């Protein structure tokens, strides 16, 4: 879809936000498609998220992405949210509709699934349990995605057990809640391990998890992408496990956003991945 009479605007709202690689990602697509526009980082304090979202139509924005800590609050602000977003309880993307109303969805599910399929093409959902560490907004999207992929047993462990129980209940997904003290044993016989916390991200301590019981054939996924290899992924790779970080999740979640904002189907290419990796 061409946009000859419009300077395209989109962005990412977060606090903090300047670490985000989303501007570089979306600028790449704008240049590839020869579009006049820009994608900007918007540093929005938590108390300002409603006013910032409501300003998007007047400012001419097509929409925006959302990152920490706005995903759950924004769900209560938008005028429309799809069933997926309502079940997850968080949105990652807002689209400004033609009438000026705000529509929210959660593209993290799509991003996780596509990143997983790209990294582990031979992985099958019926080959064993999956253990997810964490129960925050990202974990909600991951558990939802795993259920969509057909995983039959999801083991969920979080420092605060009642938050994990609430996640499973609100998503309507049958999870085995594992006490934090028992998280190491929750790796026995698993097909996939997912770190859905920020532990291991630059500035945060590594995830405290002993991989001794993790099968060598299991895949390990970390939603963190800065650094490119977290201590968890380094330890898993050293013992022979296949690993993937969260960069592909970031890249792929941008694809449905572009379809909704601009009516354009974009692709995640090797060139794009290399461009973003060079900034990490």
C-alpha positions in Angstrom: 0.0 0.0 0.0 1.5 3.4 -1.0 1.3 6.5 1.2 2.4 9.3 -1.1 0.5 12.1 0.8 1.4 11.2 4.4 4.5 11.3 6.5 4.3 8.0 8.5 4.7 8.1 12.2 5.0 5.2 14.7 7.0 4.6 17.8 7.6 2.6 21.0 6.5 3.7 24.4 8.5 2.6 27.5 10.2 3.7 30.6 13.1 3.5 30.1 13.1 3.1 26.3 16.4 4.3 24.8 17.8 0.8 24.9 15.2 -0.5 22.5 16.3 -1.7 19.0 12.8 -1.2 17.7 13.6 2.2 16.0 16.4 0.7 14.0 14.2 -2.2 13.1 11.3 -0.1 11.8 13.5 2.4 10.1 15.0 -0.4 8.1 11.6 -1.4 6.8 10.7 2.2 6.0 13.8 2.5 3.9 13.3 -0.8 2.3 9.8 0.2 1.2 10.8 3.7 0.2 8.4 5.3 2.6 8.6 8.8 4.0 8.3 8.5 7.8 10.0 7.8 11.1 9.7 5.6 14.1 10.7 7.1 17.4 11.4 6.1 21.0 8.9 7.7 23.3 10.1 7.8 27.0 6.8 7.8 28.8 6.6 7.7 32.6 4.0 5.2 34.0 1.7 8.0 35.1 1.7 9.5 31.6 0.7 6.5 29.5 -3.0 7.3 29.1 -2.4 10.8 28.0 0.4 9.7 25.6 -1.8 7.1 24.0 -4.7 9.5 23.7 -2.5 12.0 21.9 -1.5 9.5 19.1 -4.4 10.3 16.7 -4.0 14.1 17.0 -0.3 13.8 16.4 -0.8 11.7 13.2 0.6 8.4 14.5 -0.4 5.2 12.9 0.2 3.4 16.1 2.9 2.4 18.6 4.5 -0.6 20.3 4.6 -0.9 24.0 7.3 -2.2 26.3 8.0 -2.3 30.1 6.1 -1.1 32.1 3.1 -0.1 30.0 1.7 -3.3 28.5 -0.9 -4.1 31.2 -1.9 -0.5 31.9 -2.4 0.2 28.2 -4.9 -2.5 27.9 -7.2 -0.5 30.2 -6.7 2.6 28.0 -7.4 1.4 24.5 -11.0 1.5 23.1 -10.8 -2.0 21.6 -8.7 -5.1 22.4 -8.9 -8.5 20.8 -9.7 -11.7 22.7 -6.0 -12.7 22.7 -4.9 -9.4 24.4 -7.8 -9.6 26.9 -6.9 -13.2 27.9 -3.2 -12.3 28.2 -4.0 -9.2 30.1 -1.5 -7.1 28.2 -1.0 -5.4 24.8 2.2 -4.9 22.9 0.8 -2.9 20.0 -1.7 -0.1 19.5 -3.2 0.8 16.1 -4.9 4.2 15.5 -8.1 3.4 13.5 -9.5 5.7 10.9 -12.1 7.1 13.4 -9.3 8.0 15.9 -10.1 5.1 18.2 -7.3 2.9 19.6 -7.1 -0.8 19.0 -4.8 -3.0 21.0 -3.4 -6.5 20.4 -0.5 -8.6 21.7 2.0 -9.4 19.0 4.5 -11.0 21.4 2.7 -14.3 20.9 3.3 -14.2 17.2 6.9 -13.1 17.8 7.6 -15.9 20.2 6.1 -18.6 17.9 7.9 -17.4 14.8 11.3 -17.0 16.6 10.9 -20.5 18.0 10.0 -22.1 14.6 12.9 -20.4 13.0 15.4 -21.5 15.6 14.1 -25.0 16.2 12.4 -26.2 13.0 12.4 -29.9 14.1 10.9 -29.2 17.5 7.5 -30.8 18.2 5.1 -29.8 20.9 4.2 -33.4 21.7 7.7 -34.5 22.6 7.6 -33.6 26.3 6.8 -31.0 28.9 7.9 -27.3 28.7 9.1 -25.4 31.7 8.6 -21.6 31.8 10.4 -19.4 34.4 8.5 -16.2 35.3 5.0 -15.0 35.6 5.1 -11.4 34.3 3.6 -9.9 31.2 6.1 -11.7 28.9 5.5 -15.0 30.5 1.8 -14.6 29.9 2.4 -14.2 26.2 4.8 -17.2 26.2 2.4 -19.5 28.0 -0.4 -18.4 25.7 1.8 -19.1 22.7 2.8 -22.6 24.0 -0.8 -23.5 24.5 -1.5 -22.4 20.9 1.4 -24.5 19.7 -0.2 -27.6 21.3 2.0 -28.2 24.3 0.3 -30.6 26.6 2.2 -30.0 29.9 3.4 -26.6 30.9 5.4 -26.3 34.2 5.4 -22.8 35.5 7.7 -21.5 38.2 8.0 -18.0 39.7 9.5 -16.5 42.8 5.9 -15.5 43.9 3.8 -18.7 43.5 0.4 -17.0 43.7 1.3 -14.9 40.7 2.0 -18.0 38.7 -1.3 -19.5 39.8 -3.1 -16.3 38.8 -1.5 -16.3 35.4 -2.7 -19.8 34.7 -6.2 -19.2 35.9 -6.6 -15.9 34.0 -5.3 -17.4 30.8 -7.4 -20.5 31.2 -4.3 -22.7 30.5 -3.7 -25.9 32.5 -0.3 -25.4 34.1 1.6 -27.3 36.8 2.7 -24.7 39.3 6.2 -25.4 40.6 7.4 -23.9 43.9 10.4 -21.6 43.3 12.5 -23.9 45.6 11.8 -26.8 43.3 12.5 -25.1 40.0 15.7 -27.1 39.3 13.7 -30.3 39.5 11.1 -28.9 37.1 13.7 -29.4 34.3 13.6 -33.2 34.4 12.4 -34.7 31.1 11.5 -31.4 29.5 11.4 -30.7 25.8 11.9 -26.9 26.1 13.0 -24.4 28.8 12.0 -20.8 28.5 13.3 -17.9 30.6 10.5 -15.4 30.4 12.0 -13.0 33.0 14.5 -10.2 32.7 17.1 -12.1 34.6 20.3 -12.2 32.6 19.6 -8.9 30.8 22.4 -6.3 30.9 22.2 -4.7 34.3 20.3 -7.6 35.9 21.7 -10.7 37.7 21.7 -14.0 35.8 18.9 -16.4 36.2 19.5 -18.7 39.2 18.8 -22.1 37.7 20.8 -25.3 37.8 20.7 -27.1 34.5 22.0 -30.4 35.8 18.6 -32.1 35.3 17.9 -30.6 31.9 18.0 -33.2 29.1 20.7 -32.6 26.5 18.1 -32.8 23.7 16.0 -30.0 25.2 15.9 -26.6 23.6 16.5 -23.5 25.6 14.8 -20.1 24.8 15.5 -16.8 26.5 13.3 -13.8 25.8 16.3 -11.5 26.6 18.3 -10.3 23.6 20.7 -7.9 25.3 23.3 -9.4 25.7 23.0 -11.7 22.7 24.0 -14.7 24.9 22.8 -14.6 28.5 24.5 -16.7 31.2 21.6 -19.1 30.9 22.1 -19.6 27.1 25.9 -19.8 27.5 25.6 -22.6 30.1 23.0 -24.4 28.0 25.1 -24.2 24.9 28.2 -25.4 26.7 26.4 -28.6 27.7 25.1 -29.2 24.2 21.5 -27.8 24.2 20.2 -25.9 21.3 19.5 -22.3 22.2 17.9 -19.1 21.0 17.7 -15.6 22.4 14.8 -13.1 22.2 16.0 -11.1 19.2 13.9 -13.0 16.7 10.8 -12.4 19.0 11.4 -8.7 18.7 11.9 -8.8 15.0 8.9 -11.0 14.2 6.5 -9.1 16.4 7.0 -6.1 14.2 5.5 -7.9 11.2 1.8 -7.8 12.2 2.3 -4.3 13.5 3.2 -3.1 10.0 0.3 -4.9 8.5 -2.1 -3.1 10.9 -0.4 0.3 10.7 0.5 0.6 7.1 -1.1 -2.3 5.2 2.3 -3.7 4.3 3.7 -7.2 4.7 7.3 -7.0 5.8 9.9 -9.8 6.2 12.6 -10.7 8.7 15.7 -11.2 6.5 19.2 -12.2 7.3 20.3 -8.7 6.4 17.9 -7.2 9.0 19.0 -9.6 11.7 22.7 -8.9 11.1 22.0 -5.2 11.2 20.3 -5.4 14.6 22.8 -7.9 16.0 25.6 -5.5 15.2 24.1 -3.0 17.7 24.0 -5.5 20.6 
